[in-house]
Amino acid sequence: MSPARILVVDDTPSNLKLLGDLLAVKGYAVTTAASGEEALSKMAAETPDLVVLDADPQLVDPHTIGAIGVVATYLEGRRFDW
């Protein structure tokens, strides 16, 4: 069984590295992104099993957070109803 894929999104490099390293040590396949736009791009390239997101409005506006949720749901193959 392959390890769960986790996308970590944070605009603070030290936070990104710390969480990424901690998850990698636990055996997860970790991808990182420094912005919401970068996260969407990486999600399009490879579907993560989980997205850990710093919801700071300076990093990601509410529309991008919503888009990440919609994209994740779509890529998982589920119907997204508001």
C-alpha positions in Angstrom: 0.0 0.0 0.0 1.4 3.4 -0.9 1.6 6.1 1.7 -1.1 8.8 2.0 -0.3 11.9 0.0 -0.5 15.1 2.0 -0.3 18.6 0.6 0.9 21.2 3.1 0.1 24.9 2.3 1.7 27.7 4.3 3.4 31.0 3.4 5.9 30.7 6.3 8.9 28.7 5.1 9.8 27.4 8.6 6.3 26.2 9.2 6.2 24.5 5.8 9.5 22.7 6.4 8.6 21.7 10.0 5.2 20.2 9.2 6.5 18.7 6.0 9.4 17.0 7.8 7.3 15.8 10.7 4.8 14.2 8.3 7.5 12.7 6.1 9.2 11.1 9.1 5.8 9.4 9.9 5.8 7.9 6.4 3.5 10.2 4.5 4.3 11.4 1.0 4.4 15.1 1.5 4.1 17.9 -1.1 4.4 21.6 -0.1 3.0 24.8 -1.5 3.7 28.4 -0.4 0.4 29.9 -1.7 -3.1 28.9 -2.6 -2.5 29.3 -6.3 0.5 27.0 -6.0 -1.6 24.5 -4.1 -4.2 24.4 -6.8 -1.5 23.9 -9.4 0.0 21.0 -7.4 -3.5 19.5 -6.8 -4.1 19.5 -10.6 -0.8 17.6 -11.1 -1.3 15.0 -8.3 -4.4 14.5 -6.2 -3.5 14.6 -2.5 -5.4 12.5 0.1 -5.3 15.4 2.5 -4.7 19.1 2.3 -3.3 20.9 5.4 -3.9 24.6 4.9 -2.9 27.7 6.7 -6.1 29.7 6.3 -4.4 33.1 6.8 -6.2 35.6 4.5 -2.9 36.9 3.3 -2.0 33.5 2.0 -5.3 32.4 0.6 -8.4 34.4 0.0 -11.8 32.7 0.8 -12.5 32.1 -2.9 -9.3 30.2 -3.3 -10.0 28.1 -0.2 -13.4 27.3 -1.7 -11.8 26.4 -5.0 -9.3 24.1 -3.2 -12.3 22.3 -1.6 -14.2 22.0 -4.9 -11.1 20.8 -6.8 -10.3 18.2 -4.1 -13.9 17.0 -4.1 -14.0 16.8 -7.9 -10.7 15.0 -8.2 -11.9 12.5 -5.7 -14.9 11.8 -7.9 -17.6 13.0 -5.6 -20.4 15.3 -6.4 -20.1 18.7 -4.7 -23.4 20.2 -3.5 -23.5 23.5 -1.7 
